[in-house]
Amino acid sequence: MRLPDGTLIIEEPTFDAISGRVTTTWYWSGPRGQGQKSASLRLYTATELIALMARGGLRFRSAHKGCSPDPFRNEGRLGILAETDT
């Protein structure tokens, strides 16, 4: 990706399906200099999220594409609608 000021940003992500972690490093170079930054993120599956909600007393109702009313189709952000029994 190139920013309006000409800075070039490159991302190198890797995914470990066993741990559920994405480790990524961003590299940038531009008029203000260059550098790199790394991060490791834990990704929960929809099944794991629903189980966590159930343990917290919530019941799964539906899955959506982000915050929209459109159904989730295994791409993009996941929005989950849940309710309590009370």
N, CA, C and O atoms as a Tinker XYZ file with bonds, in Angstrom:
   344  protein
     1  N      0.848000   -1.149000    0.000000    73     2
     2  CA     0.000000    0.000000    0.000000    64     1     3
     3  C      0.909000    1.231000    0.000000    63     2     4     5
     4  O      1.968000    1.256000    0.628000    81     3
     5  N      0.452000    2.245000   -0.727000    73     3     6
     6  CA     1.211000    3.486000   -0.758000    64     5     7
     7  C      0.323000    4.611000   -0.235000    63     6     8     9
     8  O     -0.808000    4.781000   -0.690000    81     7
     9  N      0.840000    5.377000    0.722000    73     7    10
    10  CA     0.115000    6.499000    1.309000    64     9    11
    11  C      0.214000    7.725000    0.399000    63    10    12    13
    12  O      1.073000    7.768000   -0.482000    81    11
    13  N     -0.654000    8.725000    0.600000    73    11    14
    14  CA    -0.610000    9.922000   -0.243000    64    13    15
    15  C      0.746000   10.632000   -0.263000    63    14    16    17
    16  O      1.094000   11.263000   -1.261000    81    15
    17  N      1.513000   10.537000    0.826000    73    15    18
    18  CA     2.825000   11.202000    0.853000    64    17    19
    19  C      3.921000   10.371000    0.182000    63    18    20    21
    20  O      5.084000   10.776000    0.163000    81    19
    21  N      3.552000    9.211000   -0.368000    73    19    22
    22  CA     4.523000    8.355000   -1.048000    64    21    23
    23  C      5.079000    7.241000   -0.189000    63    22    24    25
    24  O      5.811000    6.388000   -0.692000    81    23
    25  N      4.753000    7.223000    1.098000    73    23    26
    26  CA     5.244000    6.168000    1.982000    64    25    27
    27  C      4.709000    4.813000    1.527000    63    26    28    29
    28  O      3.513000    4.652000    1.281000    81    27
    29  N      5.607000    3.853000    1.422000    73    27    30
    30  CA     5.242000    2.491000    1.046000    64    29    31
    31  C      5.135000    1.653000    2.311000    63    30    32    33
    32  O      6.048000    1.647000    3.138000    81    31
    33  N      4.006000    0.936000    2.464000    73    31    34
    34  CA     3.791000    0.052000    3.612000    64    33    35
    35  C      3.605000   -1.367000    3.091000    63    34    36    37
    36  O      2.796000   -1.614000    2.197000    81    35
    37  N      4.365000   -2.290000    3.662000    73    35    38
    38  CA     4.261000   -3.709000    3.306000    64    37    39
    39  C      3.953000   -4.484000    4.572000    63    38    40    41
    40  O      4.564000   -4.245000    5.614000    81    39
    41  N      3.006000   -5.412000    4.491000    73    39    42
    42  CA     2.641000   -6.250000    5.635000    64    41    43
    43  C      2.955000   -7.701000    5.307000    63    42    44    45
    44  O      2.678000   -8.173000    4.204000    81    43
    45  N      3.541000   -8.410000    6.280000    73    43    46
    46  CA     3.839000   -9.836000    6.137000    64    45    47
    47  C      3.167000  -10.613000    7.269000    63    46    48    49
    48  O      3.775000  -10.818000    8.320000    81    47
    49  N      1.907000  -11.051000    7.064000    73    47    50
    50  CA     1.219000  -11.807000    8.107000    64    49    51
    51  C      1.438000  -13.306000    7.969000    63    50    52    53
    52  O      1.637000  -13.818000    6.868000    81    51
    53  N      1.399000  -14.006000    9.105000    73    51    54
    54  CA     1.377000  -15.470000    9.118000    64    53    55
    55  C      0.288000  -15.901000   10.092000    63    54    56    57
    56  O      0.061000  -15.240000   11.106000    81    55
    57  N     -0.380000  -17.000000    9.791000    73    55    58
    58  CA    -1.459000  -17.498000   10.638000    64    57    59
    59  C     -1.109000  -18.893000   11.128000    63    58    60    61
    60  O     -0.744000  -19.761000   10.336000    81    59
    61  N     -1.220000  -19.109000   12.436000    73    59    62
    62  CA    -1.018000  -20.418000   13.052000    64    61    63
    63  C     -2.400000  -20.949000   13.427000    63    62    64    65
    64  O     -2.989000  -20.499000   14.409000    81    63
    65  N     -2.919000  -21.900000   12.656000    73    63    66
    66  CA    -4.265000  -22.425000   12.875000    64    65    67
    67  C     -4.394000  -23.182000   14.191000    63    66    68    69
    68  O     -5.497000  -23.278000   14.731000    81    67
    69  N     -3.311000  -23.717000   14.716000    73    67    70
    70  CA    -3.370000  -24.456000   15.981000    64    69    71
    71  C     -3.552000  -23.489000   17.154000    63    70    72    73
    72  O     -4.400000  -23.718000   18.017000    81    71
    73  N     -2.769000  -22.417000   17.192000    73    71    74
    74  CA    -2.871000  -21.457000   18.294000    64    73    75
    75  C     -3.944000  -20.402000   18.046000    63    74    76    77
    76  O     -4.366000  -19.718000   18.978000    81    75
    77  N     -4.387000  -20.267000   16.797000    73    75    78
    78  CA    -5.369000  -19.239000   16.464000    64    77    79
    79  C     -4.770000  -17.838000   16.484000    63    78    80    81
    80  O     -5.475000  -16.866000   16.756000    81    79
    81  N     -3.480000  -17.729000   16.197000    73    79    82
    82  CA    -2.814000  -16.424000   16.253000    64    81    83
    83  C     -2.335000  -15.994000   14.870000    63    82    84    85
    84  O     -1.833000  -16.794000   14.080000    81    83
    85  N     -2.506000  -14.712000   14.610000    73    83    86
    86  CA    -1.914000  -14.076000   13.441000    64    85    87
    87  C     -0.746000  -13.235000   13.951000    63    86    88    89
    88  O     -0.919000  -12.373000   14.812000    81    87
    89  N      0.421000  -13.490000   13.419000    73    87    90
    90  CA     1.592000  -12.675000   13.718000    64    89    91
    91  C      1.917000  -11.911000   12.445000    63    90    92    93
    92  O      2.044000  -12.502000   11.372000    81    91
    93  N      2.048000  -10.612000   12.566000    73    91    94
    94  CA     2.301000   -9.808000   11.374000    64    93    95
    95  C      3.379000   -8.775000   11.649000    63    94    96    97
    96  O      3.550000   -8.312000   12.777000    81    95
    97  N      4.093000   -8.430000   10.604000    73    95    98
    98  CA     5.084000   -7.357000   10.679000    64    97    99
    99  C      4.795000   -6.379000    9.554000    63    98   100   101
   100  O      4.616000   -6.769000    8.400000    81    99
   101  N      4.752000   -5.093000    9.913000    73    99   102
   102  CA     4.583000   -4.024000    8.934000    64   101   103
   103  C      5.929000   -3.346000    8.740000    63   102   104   105
   104  O      6.639000   -3.064000    9.705000    81   103
   105  N      6.271000   -3.088000    7.495000    73   103   106
   106  CA     7.482000   -2.362000    7.138000    64   105   107
   107  C      7.054000   -1.111000    6.384000    63   106   108   109
   108  O      6.144000   -1.163000    5.556000    81   107
   109  N      7.703000    0.008000    6.665000    73   107   110
   110  CA     7.380000    1.217000    5.928000    64   109   111
   111  C      8.641000    1.977000    5.581000    63   110   112   113
   112  O      9.658000    1.899000    6.270000    81   111
   113  N      8.540000    2.720000    4.482000    73   111   114
   114  CA     9.632000    3.553000    4.017000    64   113   115
   115  C      9.029000    4.722000    3.258000    63   114   116   117
   116  O      8.197000    4.541000    2.369000    81   115
   117  N      9.459000    5.927000    3.622000    73   115   118
   118  CA     8.923000    7.109000    2.961000    64   117   119
   119  C      9.718000    8.341000    3.295000    63   118   120   121
   120  O     10.819000    8.253000    3.839000    81   119
   121  N      9.154000    9.512000    2.968000    73   119   122
   122  CA     9.876000   10.766000    3.165000    64   121   123
   123  C     10.217000   11.058000    4.628000    63   122   124   125
   124  O     11.148000   11.819000    4.891000    81   123
   125  N      9.497000   10.480000    5.576000    73   123   126
   126  CA     9.774000   10.715000    7.002000    64   125   127
   127  C     10.636000    9.616000    7.622000    63   126   128   129
   128  O     10.852000    9.610000    8.834000    81   127
   129  N     11.122000    8.703000    6.816000    73   127   130
   130  CA    11.984000    7.646000    7.330000    64   129   131
   131  C     11.423000    6.256000    7.079000    63   130   132   133
   132  O     10.481000    6.068000    6.310000    81   131
   133  N     12.026000    5.299000    7.748000    73   131   134
   134  CA    11.597000    3.909000    7.573000    64   133   135
   135  C     11.581000    3.211000    8.916000    63   134   136   137
   136  O     12.150000    3.702000    9.892000    81   135
   137  N     10.917000    2.049000    8.961000    73   135   138
   138  CA    10.874000    1.296000   10.202000    64   137   139
   139  C     10.055000    0.039000   10.055000    63   138   140   141
   140  O      9.634000   -0.330000    8.959000    81   139
   141  N      9.838000   -0.613000   11.184000    73   139   142
   142  CA     9.010000   -1.822000   11.202000    64   141   143
   143  C      8.351000   -1.948000   12.561000    63   142   144   145
   144  O      8.842000   -1.428000   13.562000    81   143
   145  N      7.228000   -2.649000   12.575000    73   143   146
   146  CA     6.465000   -2.892000   13.799000    64   145   147
   147  C      5.817000   -4.259000   13.669000    63   146   148   149
   148  O      5.276000   -4.593000   12.615000    81   147
   149  N      5.867000   -5.057000   14.741000    73   147   150
   150  CA     5.261000   -6.397000   14.733000    64   149   151
   151  C      4.159000   -6.482000   15.771000    63   150   152   153
   152  O      4.151000   -5.745000   16.756000    81   151
   153  N      3.225000   -7.399000   15.530000    73   151   154
   154  CA     2.133000   -7.631000   16.471000    64   153   155
   155  C      1.676000   -9.078000   16.347000    63   154   156   157
   156  O      1.852000   -9.715000   15.308000    81   155
   157  N      1.086000   -9.587000   17.427000    73   155   158
   158  CA     0.511000  -10.927000   17.444000    64   157   159
   159  C     -0.908000  -10.804000   17.981000    63   158   160   161
   160  O     -1.122000  -10.268000   19.069000    81   159
   161  N     -1.865000  -11.294000   17.227000    73   159   162
   162  CA    -3.275000  -11.176000   17.579000    64   161   163
   163  C     -3.910000  -12.551000   17.707000    63   162   164   165
   164  O     -3.653000  -13.430000   16.884000    81   163
   165  N     -4.734000  -12.748000   18.724000    73   163   166
   166  CA    -5.480000  -13.996000   18.896000    64   165   167
   167  C     -6.802000  -13.847000   18.181000    63   166   168   169
   168  O     -7.539000  -12.894000   18.437000    81   167
   169  N     -7.120000  -14.772000   17.287000    73   167   170
   170  CA    -8.383000  -14.766000   16.568000    64   169   171
   171  C     -9.258000  -15.894000   17.091000    63   170   172   173
   172  O     -8.842000  -17.052000   17.111000    81   171
   173  N    -10.457000  -15.559000   17.510000    73   171   174
   174  CA   -11.400000  -16.556000   17.980000    64   173   175
   175  C    -12.318000  -16.963000   16.836000    63   174   176   177
   176  O    -12.742000  -16.124000   16.042000    81   175
   177  N    -12.620000  -18.255000   16.758000    73   175   178
   178  CA   -13.581000  -18.719000   15.768000    64   177   179
   179  C    -14.987000  -18.378000   16.255000    63   178   180   181
   180  O    -15.194000  -18.096000   17.435000    81   179
   181  N    -15.944000  -18.406000   15.337000    73   179   182
   182  CA   -17.334000  -18.152000   15.719000    64   181   183
   183  C    -17.787000  -19.162000   16.768000    63   182   184   185
   184  O    -18.499000  -18.801000   17.705000    81   183
   185  N    -17.391000  -20.403000   16.624000    73   183   186
   186  CA   -17.750000  -21.445000   17.583000    64   185   187
   187  C    -17.208000  -21.127000   18.973000    63   186   188   189
   188  O    -17.917000  -21.293000   19.965000    81   187
   189  N    -15.955000  -20.673000   19.054000    73   187   190
   190  CA   -15.369000  -20.308000   20.340000    64   189   191
   191  C    -16.100000  -19.123000   20.971000    63   190   192   193
   192  O    -16.350000  -19.110000   22.177000    81   191
   193  N    -16.445000  -18.123000   20.142000    73   191   194
   194  CA   -17.153000  -16.958000   20.667000    64   193   195
   195  C    -18.526000  -17.329000   21.207000    63   194   196   197
   196  O    -18.931000  -16.838000   22.261000    81   195
   197  N    -19.239000  -18.183000   20.501000    73   195   198
   198  CA   -20.574000  -18.608000   20.938000    64   197   199
   199  C    -20.476000  -19.389000   22.243000    63   198   200   201
   200  O    -21.318000  -19.224000   23.125000    81   199
   201  N    -19.452000  -20.243000   22.377000    73   199   202
   202  CA   -19.256000  -20.993000   23.621000    64   201   203
   203  C    -18.926000  -20.054000   24.780000    63   202   204   205
   204  O    -19.417000  -20.252000   25.891000    81   203
   205  N    -18.106000  -19.045000   24.538000    73   203   206
   206  CA   -17.781000  -18.069000   25.580000    64   205   207
   207  C    -19.028000  -17.289000   26.012000    63   206   208   209
   208  O    -19.227000  -17.030000   27.199000    81   207
   209  N    -19.851000  -16.924000   25.050000    73   207   210
   210  CA   -21.089000  -16.210000   25.378000    64   209   211
   211  C    -22.026000  -17.097000   26.183000    63   210   212   213
   212  O    -22.657000  -16.635000   27.133000    81   211
   213  N    -22.119000  -18.355000   25.814000    73   211   214
   214  CA   -22.986000  -19.286000   26.542000    64   213   215
   215  C    -22.533000  -19.425000   27.992000    63   214   216   217
   216  O    -23.360000  -19.475000   28.903000    81   215
   217  N    -21.233000  -19.485000   28.203000    73   215   218
   218  CA   -20.707000  -19.556000   29.572000    64   217   219
   219  C    -21.037000  -18.290000   30.362000    63   218   220   221
   220  O    -21.120000  -18.325000   31.590000    81   219
   221  N    -21.222000  -17.186000   29.663000    73   219   222
   222  CA   -21.576000  -15.930000   30.304000    64   221   223
   223  C    -23.071000  -15.710000   30.410000    63   222   224   225
   224  O    -23.509000  -14.636000   30.821000    81   223
   225  N    -23.871000  -16.721000   30.041000    73   223   226
   226  CA   -25.314000  -16.620000   30.167000    64   225   227
   227  C    -26.030000  -16.038000   28.961000    63   226   228   229
   228  O    -27.195000  -15.654000   29.069000    81   227
   229  N    -25.366000  -15.962000   27.821000    73   227   230
   230  CA   -25.995000  -15.442000   26.603000    64   229   231
   231  C    -26.314000  -16.579000   25.645000    63   230   232   233
   232  O    -25.590000  -17.572000   25.577000    81   231
   233  N    -27.398000  -16.423000   24.911000    73   231   234
   234  CA   -27.816000  -17.429000   23.927000    64   233   235
   235  C    -27.655000  -16.846000   22.526000    63   234   236   237
   236  O    -28.143000  -15.751000   22.244000    81   235
   237  N    -26.980000  -17.569000   21.663000    73   235   238
   238  CA   -26.745000  -17.164000   20.276000    64   237   239
   239  C    -28.075000  -17.039000   19.529000    63   238   240   241
   240  O    -28.931000  -17.919000   19.617000    81   239
   241  N    -28.235000  -15.950000   18.802000    73   239   242
   242  CA   -29.421000  -15.765000   17.960000    64   241   243
   243  C    -29.063000  -15.822000   16.482000    63   242   244   245
   244  O    -29.694000  -16.552000   15.718000    81   243
   245  N    -28.033000  -15.044000   16.068000    73   243   246
   246  CA   -27.679000  -14.999000   14.646000    64   245   247
   247  C    -26.296000  -14.396000   14.449000    63   246   248   249
   248  O    -25.752000  -13.736000   15.334000    81   247
   249  N    -25.738000  -14.642000   13.259000    73   247   250
   250  CA   -24.431000  -14.093000   12.888000    64   249   251
   251  C    -24.615000  -13.179000   11.683000    63   250   252   253
   252  O    -25.370000  -13.492000   10.762000    81   251
   253  N    -23.913000  -12.038000   11.701000    73   251   254
   254  CA   -24.100000  -11.025000   10.663000    64   253   255
   255  C    -22.772000  -10.556000   10.101000    63   254   256   257
   256  O    -21.713000  -10.764000   10.694000    81   255
   257  N    -22.856000   -9.916000    8.941000    73   255   258
   258  CA   -21.689000   -9.305000    8.318000    64   257   259
   259  C    -21.423000   -7.991000    9.036000    63   258   260   261
   260  O    -22.043000   -6.970000    8.736000    81   259
   261  N    -20.488000   -8.026000    9.995000    73   259   262
   262  CA   -20.188000   -6.846000   10.802000    64   261   263
   263  C    -21.407000   -6.416000   11.602000    63   262   264   265
   264  O    -22.064000   -7.242000   12.237000    81   263
   265  N    -21.706000   -5.135000   11.573000    73   263   266
   266  CA   -22.861000   -4.600000   12.308000    64   265   267
   267  C    -24.084000   -4.447000   11.415000    63   266   268   269
   268  O    -25.056000   -3.803000   11.807000    81   267
   269  N    -24.051000   -5.023000   10.235000    73   267   270
   270  CA   -25.174000   -4.909000    9.306000    64   269   271
   271  C    -26.195000   -6.023000    9.571000    63   270   272   273
   272  O    -25.889000   -6.982000   10.279000    81   271
   273  N    -27.391000   -5.903000    9.016000    73   271   274
   274  CA   -28.366000   -6.980000    9.149000    64   273   275
   275  C    -28.108000   -8.150000    8.185000    63   274   276   277
   276  O    -28.779000   -9.179000    8.263000    81   275
   277  N    -27.138000   -7.988000    7.282000    73   275   278
   278  CA   -26.830000   -9.038000    6.307000    64   277   279
   279  C    -26.233000  -10.255000    7.005000    63   278   280   281
   280  O    -25.457000  -10.106000    7.949000    81   279
   281  N    -26.586000  -11.455000    6.552000    73   279   282
   282  CA   -26.032000  -12.662000    7.179000    64   281   283
   283  C    -24.529000  -12.782000    6.942000    63   282   284   285
   284  O    -24.010000  -12.345000    5.915000    81   283
   285  N    -23.843000  -13.379000    7.909000    73   283   286
   286  CA   -22.411000  -13.616000    7.795000    64   285   287
   287  C    -22.158000  -14.706000    6.775000    63   286   288   289
   288  O    -22.825000  -15.741000    6.790000    81   287
   289  N    -21.193000  -14.483000    5.881000    73   287   290
   290  CA   -20.876000  -15.439000    4.810000    64   289   291
   291  C    -19.420000  -15.875000    4.836000    63   290   292   293
   292  O    -18.830000  -16.114000    3.783000    81   291
   293  N    -18.827000  -15.984000    6.035000    73   291   294
   294  CA   -17.452000  -16.464000    6.199000    64   293   295
   295  C    -16.420000  -15.564000    5.542000    63   294   296   297
   296  O    -15.416000  -16.043000    5.014000    81   295
   297  N    -16.663000  -14.272000    5.574000    73   295   298
   298  CA   -15.681000  -13.306000    5.091000    64   297   299
   299  C    -15.927000  -11.970000    5.778000    63   298   300   301
   300  O    -17.065000  -11.631000    6.105000    81   299
   301  N    -14.876000  -11.231000    5.991000    73   299   302
   302  CA   -15.020000   -9.928000    6.624000    64   301   303
   303  C    -15.245000  -10.046000    8.124000    63   302   304   305
   304  O    -14.950000  -11.076000    8.731000    81   303
   305  N    -15.765000   -8.989000    8.707000    73   303   306
   306  CA   -15.998000   -8.955000   10.155000    64   305   307
   307  C    -17.253000   -9.717000   10.535000    63   306   308   309
   308  O    -18.237000   -9.740000    9.796000    81   307
   309  N    -17.196000  -10.339000   11.700000    73   307   310
   310  CA   -18.309000  -11.125000   12.224000    64   309   311
   311  C    -19.019000  -10.349000   13.320000    63   310   312   313
   312  O    -18.391000   -9.898000   14.278000    81   311
   313  N    -20.317000  -10.194000   13.180000    73   311   314
   314  CA   -21.146000   -9.617000   14.236000    64   313   315
   315  C    -22.061000  -10.712000   14.762000    63   314   316   317
   316  O    -22.689000  -11.416000   13.972000    81   315
   317  N    -22.150000  -10.872000   16.076000    73   315   318
   318  CA   -22.994000  -11.905000   16.662000    64   317   319
   319  C    -24.089000  -11.249000   17.497000    63   318   320   321
   320  O    -23.822000  -10.381000   18.329000    81   319
   321  N    -25.320000  -11.678000   17.260000    73   319   322
   322  CA   -26.460000  -11.208000   18.046000    64   321   323
   323  C    -26.798000  -12.309000   19.070000    63   322   324   325
   324  O    -26.995000  -13.468000   18.707000    81   323
   325  N    -26.859000  -11.929000   20.333000    73   323   326
   326  CA   -27.149000  -12.882000   21.406000    64   325   327
   327  C    -28.138000  -12.229000   22.362000    63   326   328   329
   328  O    -28.310000  -11.010000   22.364000    81   327
   329  N    -28.785000  -13.065000   23.175000    73   327   330
   330  CA   -29.747000  -12.549000   24.149000    64   329   331
   331  C    -29.632000  -13.320000   25.448000    63   330   332   333
   332  O    -29.064000  -14.411000   25.499000    81   331
   333  N    -30.185000  -12.727000   26.497000    73   331   334
   334  CA   -30.230000  -13.404000   27.797000    64   333   335
   335  C    -31.596000  -14.067000   27.947000    63   334   336   337
   336  O    -32.523000  -13.759000   27.198000    81   335
   337  N    -31.720000  -14.965000   28.902000    73   335   338
   338  CA   -32.996000  -15.641000   29.145000    64   337   339
   339  C    -33.957000  -14.772000   29.940000    63   338   340   341
   340  O    -35.149000  -15.069000   30.009000    81   339
   341  N    -33.448000  -13.698000   30.540000    73   339   342
   342  CA   -34.311000  -12.860000   31.370000    64   341   343
   343  C    -34.915000  -11.718000   30.604000    63   342   344
   344  O    -35.666000  -10.924000   31.170000    81   343
